[in-house]
């Protein structure tokens, strides 16, 4: 059966072989913190500023989103399966909103990639190889470069294999993406990130 790897469903993705590797990630390999110029857009409303993601030990990220003038939107401590909200503006201070943003951030920097299991190669309509991984009670599908850098990561859930969100990585430099774009499938939420360095 041919694969149907559209943006919205991976239901008929055909396994064609084993995959004995994982998604490559050089996040936090040289730097303990990464900065992104970031825009979060939902239903015509947008917040723009700087997203700072700092690794504190193996199991915790400190994530801060603030304006270019330094006014905080939120600060949150993120582990692999939970988070602690330190501060947050009222517009974002709801559990569904922060649950969604935190999960997106985990996958933007591939924080939970070591929780992936049962990797396999699936047939796809793209030139790149596509790997499927089990993740908790869902799947992660990843289109990978020849060096296993992520090009597209899609979170897929449910018996109908519907996509929850998709992350696209581009403009790689030193194995790190210069641009990352997150798009949710079932509701209007987009996060556009461009890597920046204050050392420049």
N, C-alpha and C positions, 0 to 999 in steps of 0.2 A: 504493500500500500504506500502510495506517495505521501510525503509529509505535507502537512498544512500548517506551516509555521508563520501564520499571519501575525499581525500586531495584537490580535484579540484572542487567539486560541492556539494552543499546541496540542489539541486533543489527539490528532492523528500522527504526531511525530513518531517516526519509525526508528527504533534503536538499530544501529548498524554495527556497533562494536564497543569494546571496552575503552575507557580513557584512564590511563594510569598516571595522570598528572593532575594539576589543579590550576585555578586561575592565578596568573601571575599578578602580584601586587608589590610595588616598591614604595607605597605609602609608609611613612615613618621609618624607612630604612636608613636615611641619612638625616632627616629632620624630625624633631619630635612634634612639630606643629606645622599645619598647612593652612594657608589663607586663600579664600576665594571671594572675588567680587560676586555678589549673589543677589538674584531677584527671585522672590517667591510670589507667584501670581495665582489667584483663585477667583473665578467668577468676576473678572474685570477689576479686581482690586489687587494692588501690588505693594510689596515691601522690598526695598532695596538697601543693601549695605554690605558689610564685610562679615563673612562667616569664618571663624577661627576654630579649627579642630585640633586639639592637643591631646597626645597620647600620654596618659599618666599610668605607667605600669602596663602589664600585659592585658589587663581586663577592664580598663576604664578610659573613656574619652571625656575630656572637658570641652564642651561645645558652646561657643559664644557667638551670637548674632547681634551686630550693632551698626549704627549709622556711621558714615565716614567722619562725623563729628564726635563719635564716641558714645552716643546715647544707646543704651541697651534695649534690644528687643526681647532677648531671652538668654539665660545661662542655664545649662543643664549638664549634669554628670551622667554619662551613658555607659552601661555595661552591656554584655552580650545579650542579656535577656530582660533588662529592666532599666529604669532611669530615675534620676532624682532631679526635679525641677527646682532650681535655686531662685530664679526670678523670671518673670514673664509679663509682657504687656497684656492688657485685658483682651485685645483683639485675638490673641493667640492662646489665651489661657483657658483652654478646654481640653479634656482628656483625649477625645478623638483627634483633634488637630495635632496635639503634641505627639500622640502615639504615631501618627502618620509621618510627621516631620522627622522624628527620631529614627524610625525604621528606614526612611529614605537616606538619612545621613550615614547610618551604619553601612549601607550598600554603596553609597558614593565613594567611601574610602575602603570598601571591601573588608570592614572590621570583622564580619562574621564568616569570612570565607573558610576558616578552619572548622566550622560546624557543618560544612557540606560533606555529603557521603554518597556512596554508590554512583560514582561518575560513569557516564557512558556517552558515546557519540551518537547523535541522532541525525537523520537525513534532513536537510534543509534546502531552501531555495536560494541560498546565498553562496558566494564563492568561499567564504571562510568556514572553518569547521565550527560546528555547534555542539556544545557539551551540555548534558543534563545532569543535575545533581539533586539528590534529596536534601531538603532543608526543613527541619521540624515536620509539620504536616503538609508541607507544600513542596514545590520544585523551584529550582533556579535554572534557567536556560541561559547559556552564555555563548555568544558569537565571539570567537577568539582569533587573534592574529597568529602568525606562524610561531611567534615567541610566547604564545598563550596570554598576551595582554588582552584585557577585555575591550571589546568594541561595543557590544550591546549586552546588557544583563536584564533579563526579564523574570519577574516574580510571578509564578503561576500557581493557582490554587484550585481546589475543588474537583469533583468528579468529572466536570466538563473541561478541566484544564484551561480555565479562563485567566487571562493576564490581569494582574493587579496594578503593576506599574512597570515601566521600562526605563532603563538608564543607558544613555549613549555617551561614550567616551571618545574624544577626538584630540587632535593636535598634540600628539605625544612628544615629549622631550625628556631625554634621560629616563625613559620608561615610565614617565608620569604623564597623565593626561592634562593638557592645558585647558580643555573645556569639558564640562560634564553637563548633561541635560537630563532632567528627570521629568517624566510625564506619567500621570495616572490615567488609567483607562476608563474607569467607571464614574469619575467625577472630575471637575475642572480644577486640577492642581498641577502647576508646572514650577520647576525649580531650575534656574539657569545659573551655572557657576563657571567662572573664569579664574584660573589659578593666578595668584599674584605673589610677589615677593617684596617685602619691605626692605630687603637687603640691597635691592637694585638701586 
